[in-house]
Amino acid sequence: MHPETDTYREMRLFFRIAFLAIVIIFGSHGTDGAKVASQTIDSNTDEVLKKANLKILHIGNSFTFDAVSYLPLIVGSTGADVSDLCIYRTMRSGGSFKSWYDCYYDNDHELGYTIEKVIGGIDASINTGSGIAGNGSLFRQALDDEQWDIVVIQPASAYSPYYEQWTGTGAGGYLNELLQLIKERQPQALVGMMLVHSYASNYAGNTEKSSYDRWKLIAESVESCCKDYNISFVIPYGTAVQNLRATSLNNDMDLTADGVHCEYVLTRYTASCCYYQSVLAPRTGISVTNDKTRINKDFITSASPMISIDDDTAPIAQDAAIKAVENWYSADTSHDDTVPGDVNEDGVVDVADIASVISFMSGELSVSKVKADVNGDGTVDVADIATVIFFMSGGSIVIN
């Protein structure tokens, strides 16, 4: 018999603890997994969305454009009455919380920006057009001279999965400062968050190397932000896109045009369906399922892969959007190639995955937290080892 090594003893200890964890976790609660409750709009948000002469301002970036590109077409098709509302967007490439805060005080000298009206039958008392780098007067006027009912913000895509950076003072930070500025200039406004989509799995800038893993971190960041700052309104178009990726329509680009932005036809349409269902369906009582927008991709010039909006694809996109609005932080994975419990992503669930969880727990970050957090409770601990063992034994469980 070979003498026991420290590593072997450690593994035996973890297996014993894991066994006890299985008894506690699965014996007490069964193996049906956690059920995600449908998202509901609180009474205050519902009241704001339905008020007369509703005015909404988005403070964002190019992902804002992804989210509202097809909104005018959807409104026209459904016949939704937008005569007594207006939606405006401020947009700058790579716009972050910090860059918009700096812009207000004329301290951002790198990026220009635009302010445009998206839809609506009434006008806000602001000027639209282009603002130059270092001159925030156009943005200041938008934030100072109109009383907005809703102000929606979103992180820059590079920082979207990392909530700890949002609350810092680096390039991806200044969330607290921007929210304080909005509160000072728009004390009556309801603040909302845009839950954006994730990069394609094969995009070089996707450090998670998985569109799903990156989306999950984005969703967790938005959820943490909403809890910490008491934000009750989310437009989860990124979840809608992730739902669409879980269908047979997904492609090698994860339904992006360039690894970053939404594919120009069906994916942008899905994002706009989610926006419509989040903002206009509660107000008008008309679901996005009433939309009949159809666009042939062949009529759009682009070198990137595109998918037409037709009688087959439109219902799939609408369903992805509705599911997202019902569950902001839960995305479909029915067509995801991920093997539950496969922490090291080698295609099988075995003792190597337990070792990967242990490595993460000991500070060796050879795998992402999303992978190591097998049971999806936000913490990597012995319960995740127990869950891996459960999958090794052939069990199945819903992991959110």
C-alpha positions as CSV (number, residue, x, y, z in Angstrom):
1,M,0.0,0.0,0.0
2,H,1.3,3.4,-0.9
3,P,1.7,5.9,1.9
4,E,-0.8,8.7,2.0
5,T,0.4,12.0,0.6
6,D,-0.9,15.4,1.8
7,T,-2.8,15.8,-1.4
8,Y,-4.5,12.4,-1.1
9,R,-5.5,13.1,2.5
10,E,-6.9,16.5,1.4
11,M,-8.9,14.9,-1.3
12,R,-10.3,12.2,1.1
13,L,-11.3,15.0,3.5
14,F,-13.1,16.9,0.8
15,F,-14.9,13.8,-0.4
16,R,-16.2,13.2,3.1
17,I,-17.3,16.7,3.5
18,A,-18.8,16.6,0.1
19,F,-20.8,13.5,1.0
20,L,-22.3,15.2,4.0
21,A,-23.1,18.3,1.8
22,I,-24.9,16.0,-0.6
23,V,-27.0,14.6,2.2
24,I,-27.8,18.1,3.5
25,I,-28.4,19.8,0.2
26,F,-30.2,17.1,-1.8
27,G,-31.7,15.2,1.1
28,S,-33.4,18.3,2.5
29,H,-34.4,20.0,-0.7
30,G,-34.7,17.2,-3.3
31,T,-33.2,17.3,-6.7
32,D,-35.5,19.6,-8.6
33,G,-33.2,22.6,-8.1
34,A,-34.1,26.2,-7.3
35,K,-37.0,27.7,-9.2
36,V,-36.7,31.3,-10.4
37,A,-39.7,33.4,-9.6
38,S,-41.0,35.5,-12.4
39,Q,-39.9,39.1,-12.3
40,T,-42.7,41.6,-11.4
41,I,-42.9,45.3,-11.9
42,D,-43.4,47.0,-8.5
43,S,-46.4,49.4,-8.1
44,N,-44.3,52.5,-8.3
45,T,-42.5,51.5,-11.5
46,D,-45.8,50.5,-13.1
47,E,-47.3,53.8,-12.1
48,V,-44.4,55.7,-13.7
49,L,-44.6,53.6,-16.9
50,K,-48.3,54.5,-17.3
51,K,-48.2,58.2,-16.5
52,A,-49.2,60.8,-19.0
53,N,-46.5,62.5,-21.0
54,L,-43.9,60.0,-20.0
55,K,-40.3,61.1,-20.7
56,I,-37.4,58.6,-20.7
57,L,-33.7,59.4,-21.0
58,H,-31.0,56.8,-21.7
59,I,-27.4,57.5,-20.8
60,G,-25.5,54.9,-22.7
61,N,-23.3,53.8,-25.6
62,S,-23.5,51.8,-28.8
63,F,-25.2,49.0,-27.0
64,T,-28.1,51.4,-26.4
65,F,-28.4,51.6,-30.2
66,D,-28.5,47.8,-30.4
67,A,-31.4,47.8,-27.9
68,V,-33.6,50.4,-29.7
69,S,-32.8,50.0,-33.4
70,Y,-36.1,48.3,-34.3
71,L,-38.3,50.0,-31.7
72,P,-39.9,52.4,-34.1
73,L,-40.8,49.6,-36.5
74,I,-42.3,47.5,-33.7
75,V,-44.3,50.4,-32.4
76,G,-45.6,51.1,-35.9
77,S,-46.5,47.4,-36.5
78,T,-48.3,46.8,-33.1
79,G,-50.1,50.1,-33.2
80,A,-49.0,51.0,-29.7
81,D,-49.9,54.6,-28.8
82,V,-46.8,56.6,-28.2
83,S,-48.4,60.0,-28.7
84,D,-48.0,61.1,-25.1
85,L,-44.5,60.0,-24.4
86,C,-40.9,60.4,-25.7
87,I,-37.7,58.4,-25.4
88,Y,-34.3,60.0,-25.9
89,R,-30.9,58.4,-25.9
90,T,-27.4,59.9,-25.3
91,M,-24.7,57.8,-26.9
92,R,-21.0,57.7,-27.1
93,S,-18.7,54.9,-28.2
94,G,-17.6,53.0,-25.1
95,G,-19.5,55.3,-22.9
96,S,-19.0,54.4,-19.2
97,F,-20.4,55.7,-15.9
98,K,-17.1,57.7,-15.5
99,S,-17.0,59.1,-19.0
100,W,-20.6,60.5,-18.7
101,Y,-19.8,61.9,-15.2
102,D,-16.7,63.6,-16.6
103,C,-18.6,64.8,-19.6
104,Y,-21.1,66.6,-17.4
105,Y,-18.2,68.6,-15.9
106,D,-16.3,69.1,-19.2
107,N,-13.6,66.7,-18.0
108,D,-13.8,64.1,-20.7
109,H,-11.5,65.1,-23.6
110,E,-11.5,61.8,-25.5
111,L,-15.0,61.1,-26.8
112,G,-17.7,63.0,-28.6
113,Y,-21.3,62.1,-28.1
114,T,-24.8,62.4,-29.6
115,I,-28.3,63.0,-28.3
116,E,-31.2,61.8,-30.3
117,K,-34.9,61.1,-30.0
118,V,-35.9,57.5,-30.5
119,I,-39.7,57.6,-30.6
120,G,-42.6,59.6,-29.2
121,G,-45.3,62.1,-30.0
122,I,-44.1,64.8,-27.6
123,D,-40.7,66.5,-27.4
124,A,-38.4,67.1,-24.5
125,S,-37.1,70.6,-23.8
126,I,-33.6,69.8,-24.9
127,N,-31.4,70.1,-27.9
128,T,-30.4,67.1,-29.9
129,G,-27.3,66.6,-32.1
130,S,-23.6,66.1,-31.5
131,G,-21.4,67.2,-28.6
132,I,-17.6,67.4,-28.9
133,A,-15.1,66.0,-26.6
134,G,-14.3,68.2,-23.7
135,N,-17.6,70.1,-24.0
136,G,-20.5,68.6,-22.0
137,S,-22.9,71.5,-22.5
138,L,-25.4,69.5,-24.6
139,F,-25.4,66.6,-22.1
140,R,-25.7,69.1,-19.2
141,Q,-28.7,70.7,-20.8
142,A,-30.3,67.3,-21.3
143,L,-29.8,66.4,-17.6
144,D,-30.6,69.9,-16.2
145,D,-33.3,71.4,-18.3
146,E,-36.0,68.7,-18.6
147,Q,-37.8,66.7,-15.9
148,W,-37.4,63.1,-16.8
149,D,-39.6,60.4,-15.4
150,I,-37.1,57.6,-16.0
151,V,-33.4,57.8,-16.5
152,V,-31.7,54.5,-17.6
153,I,-28.0,53.9,-17.3
154,Q,-25.7,51.1,-18.4
155,P,-22.0,50.2,-18.0
156,A,-19.5,50.2,-20.8
157,S,-19.3,46.7,-22.3
158,A,-15.7,46.2,-21.3
159,Y,-16.6,46.5,-17.6
160,S,-20.2,45.1,-17.7
161,P,-19.4,41.8,-15.9
162,Y,-17.4,43.4,-13.1
163,Y,-19.5,45.1,-10.5
164,E,-16.6,45.7,-8.2
165,Q,-15.2,47.9,-11.0
166,W,-18.5,49.8,-11.3
167,T,-18.2,51.0,-7.7
168,G,-14.5,51.9,-7.9
169,T,-12.8,55.0,-9.2
170,G,-11.1,53.6,-12.3
171,A,-12.2,53.8,-15.9
172,G,-15.1,51.4,-15.4
173,G,-16.2,53.0,-12.1
174,Y,-18.0,56.1,-10.8
175,L,-21.4,54.4,-10.6
176,N,-22.0,56.0,-7.2
177,E,-21.0,59.5,-8.5
178,L,-23.1,59.3,-11.6
179,L,-26.2,58.1,-9.6
180,Q,-25.6,60.9,-7.1
181,L,-25.5,63.4,-10.0
182,I,-28.7,62.1,-11.5
183,K,-30.3,62.2,-8.0
184,E,-29.3,65.9,-7.6
185,R,-30.4,67.0,-11.1
186,Q,-33.4,64.7,-11.5
187,P,-34.7,63.9,-7.9
188,Q,-38.1,63.0,-9.2
189,A,-36.8,60.4,-11.7
190,L,-37.0,56.6,-11.5
191,V,-33.6,55.2,-12.2
192,G,-33.4,52.1,-14.3
193,M,-30.6,49.8,-15.5
194,M,-30.0,48.2,-18.9
195,L,-28.8,44.6,-18.6
196,V,-26.6,44.4,-21.8
197,H,-25.6,41.5,-23.9
198,S,-22.2,39.7,-23.7
199,Y,-19.4,39.4,-26.2
200,A,-19.2,36.3,-28.4
201,S,-17.3,33.4,-26.9
202,N,-14.6,33.6,-29.5
203,Y,-14.0,37.3,-29.3
204,A,-10.5,38.2,-28.1
205,G,-11.9,40.7,-25.5
206,N,-14.1,38.1,-23.8
207,T,-11.8,37.0,-20.9
208,E,-14.4,34.5,-19.8
209,K,-14.2,32.7,-23.2
210,S,-17.9,32.0,-23.0
211,S,-20.8,34.2,-24.0
212,Y,-23.0,32.5,-21.4
213,D,-20.4,32.9,-18.6
214,R,-19.9,36.5,-19.4
215,W,-23.6,37.2,-19.5
216,K,-24.1,35.5,-16.2
217,L,-21.5,37.8,-14.6
218,I,-23.3,40.8,-16.2
219,A,-26.6,39.6,-14.8
220,E,-25.1,39.1,-11.3
221,S,-23.6,42.6,-11.5
222,V,-26.9,44.2,-12.4
223,E,-28.6,42.3,-9.7
224,S,-26.1,43.4,-7.1
225,C,-26.4,47.0,-8.3
226,C,-30.2,47.0,-8.1
227,K,-30.0,45.6,-4.5
228,D,-27.4,48.0,-3.4
229,Y,-29.0,51.1,-4.9
230,N,-32.6,50.1,-4.6
231,I,-33.2,50.1,-8.4
232,S,-36.5,48.4,-9.3
233,F,-36.5,48.8,-13.1
234,V,-34.4,46.7,-15.5
235,I,-34.5,46.4,-19.3
236,P,-32.9,42.9,-19.7
237,Y,-32.2,42.9,-23.4
238,G,-28.9,41.1,-22.8
239,T,-30.9,38.2,-21.3
240,A,-33.2,38.2,-24.3
241,V,-30.1,37.9,-26.6
242,Q,-28.8,35.1,-24.4
243,N,-32.1,33.3,-24.7
244,L,-31.9,33.6,-28.5
245,R,-28.4,32.1,-28.4
246,A,-29.8,29.1,-26.7
247,T,-31.9,28.3,-29.8
248,S,-30.9,26.6,-33.0
249,L,-30.5,30.1,-34.6
250,N,-27.2,30.7,-32.8
251,N,-24.1,30.8,-35.0
252,D,-20.3,30.8,-34.7
253,M,-20.4,34.6,-33.9
254,D,-22.9,34.1,-31.0
255,L,-25.3,36.3,-33.0
256,T,-23.0,39.3,-33.0
257,A,-21.9,41.3,-36.0
258,D,-18.3,41.6,-34.9
259,G,-17.9,39.7,-31.7
260,V,-19.2,42.8,-29.8
261,H,-22.3,44.4,-31.2
262,C,-25.6,42.6,-31.9
263,E,-26.1,41.0,-35.3
264,Y,-27.8,43.7,-37.4
265,V,-31.2,42.1,-38.1
266,L,-32.7,39.4,-35.9
267,T,-30.6,40.0,-32.8
268,R,-31.2,43.7,-32.7
269,Y,-34.8,43.0,-33.3
270,T,-34.8,40.6,-30.3
271,A,-33.2,43.4,-28.2
272,S,-35.8,45.9,-29.3
273,C,-38.6,43.4,-28.6
274,C,-37.3,43.2,-25.1
275,Y,-37.2,47.0,-24.8
276,Y,-40.8,47.2,-26.1
277,Q,-42.0,44.5,-23.7
278,S,-40.3,46.1,-20.8
279,V,-41.5,49.7,-21.4
280,L,-44.4,49.8,-23.8
281,A,-46.3,46.6,-23.2
282,P,-47.1,47.5,-19.6
283,R,-48.2,50.9,-20.7
284,T,-50.4,50.0,-23.7
285,G,-51.4,46.4,-22.8
286,I,-50.2,45.3,-26.3
287,S,-47.7,42.5,-26.3
288,V,-44.8,42.3,-28.6
289,T,-46.3,39.1,-30.0
290,N,-48.6,41.4,-32.0
291,D,-45.7,42.7,-34.0
292,K,-45.5,41.7,-37.6
293,T,-42.2,43.3,-38.6
294,R,-40.5,41.3,-41.3
295,I,-37.1,42.1,-42.8
296,N,-35.1,40.2,-45.4
297,K,-31.4,40.2,-44.6
298,D,-30.5,40.3,-48.3
299,F,-31.7,43.9,-48.4
300,I,-29.1,45.0,-45.9
301,T,-25.5,45.4,-46.9
302,S,-23.0,44.0,-44.5
303,A,-20.1,41.6,-44.5
304,S,-21.1,40.1,-41.2
305,P,-23.6,37.1,-41.0
306,M,-27.2,38.1,-40.6
307,I,-30.5,36.4,-40.0
308,S,-33.8,37.6,-41.5
309,I,-36.9,38.5,-39.5
310,D,-39.5,36.2,-40.9
311,D,-42.5,34.1,-39.9
312,D,-40.2,31.4,-38.5
313,T,-37.7,33.5,-36.7
314,A,-39.8,36.4,-35.4
315,P,-41.8,34.3,-32.9
316,I,-38.5,32.8,-31.5
317,A,-37.1,36.3,-31.0
318,Q,-40.3,37.5,-29.3
319,D,-40.4,34.5,-27.0
320,A,-36.7,35.1,-26.1
321,A,-37.6,38.7,-25.2
322,I,-40.7,37.8,-23.2
323,K,-38.8,35.2,-21.2
324,A,-36.2,37.8,-20.4
325,V,-38.7,40.3,-19.1
326,E,-40.3,37.6,-16.9
327,N,-36.9,36.6,-15.5
328,W,-34.2,39.3,-15.7
329,Y,-31.4,37.2,-14.4
330,S,-32.2,33.8,-15.8
331,A,-31.3,32.7,-19.4
332,D,-32.1,29.6,-21.4
333,T,-29.3,27.1,-21.8
334,S,-31.3,24.4,-23.7
335,H,-29.0,24.5,-26.6
336,D,-25.9,25.3,-24.7
337,D,-23.0,22.8,-25.2
338,T,-22.0,23.1,-21.5
339,V,-22.0,19.8,-19.6
340,P,-23.3,20.5,-16.0
341,G,-20.5,20.0,-13.6
342,D,-17.8,20.2,-16.2
343,V,-15.7,22.9,-14.5
344,N,-12.6,22.5,-16.5
345,E,-14.5,22.2,-19.8
346,D,-12.9,19.1,-21.1
347,G,-16.3,17.5,-22.0
348,V,-16.6,15.1,-19.1
349,V,-17.4,15.4,-15.4
350,D,-14.8,13.6,-13.3
351,V,-12.4,14.0,-10.4
352,A,-10.5,16.6,-12.4
353,D,-13.5,19.0,-12.0
354,I,-13.4,18.5,-8.3
355,A,-9.7,19.4,-8.3
356,S,-10.6,22.5,-10.3
357,V,-13.1,23.7,-7.7
358,I,-10.5,23.0,-4.9
359,S,-7.9,24.9,-6.9
360,F,-10.2,27.9,-7.2
361,M,-11.0,27.7,-3.4
362,S,-7.3,27.8,-2.7
363,G,-6.7,30.9,-4.8
364,E,-5.4,29.3,-7.9
365,L,-7.7,30.8,-10.5
366,S,-7.2,28.3,-13.3
367,V,-11.0,28.4,-14.0
368,S,-13.5,31.2,-13.8
369,K,-15.7,31.7,-10.8
370,V,-18.8,31.1,-13.0
371,K,-17.5,27.6,-13.8
372,A,-16.3,26.9,-10.2
373,D,-19.6,28.0,-8.7
374,V,-21.3,24.8,-10.0
375,N,-24.5,25.2,-8.0
376,G,-24.9,28.9,-8.9
377,D,-25.3,30.3,-5.4
378,G,-22.7,33.0,-5.9
379,T,-20.1,31.3,-3.6
380,V,-17.5,28.7,-4.4
381,D,-17.4,26.2,-1.5
382,V,-17.7,22.6,-0.5
383,A,-21.3,22.6,-1.8
384,D,-20.0,23.0,-5.3
385,I,-17.8,19.9,-4.8
386,A,-20.9,18.1,-3.7
387,T,-22.8,19.2,-6.8
388,V,-19.9,18.0,-9.1
389,I,-20.1,14.6,-7.4
390,F,-23.8,14.6,-7.8
391,F,-23.4,15.1,-11.6
392,M,-20.6,12.4,-11.7
393,S,-23.1,10.0,-10.3
394,G,-25.6,10.7,-13.1
395,G,-27.8,13.2,-11.3
396,S,-29.5,16.2,-12.9
397,I,-30.5,19.5,-11.3
398,V,-31.7,22.9,-12.4
399,I,-28.8,25.3,-11.9
400,N,-29.6,29.0,-12.2
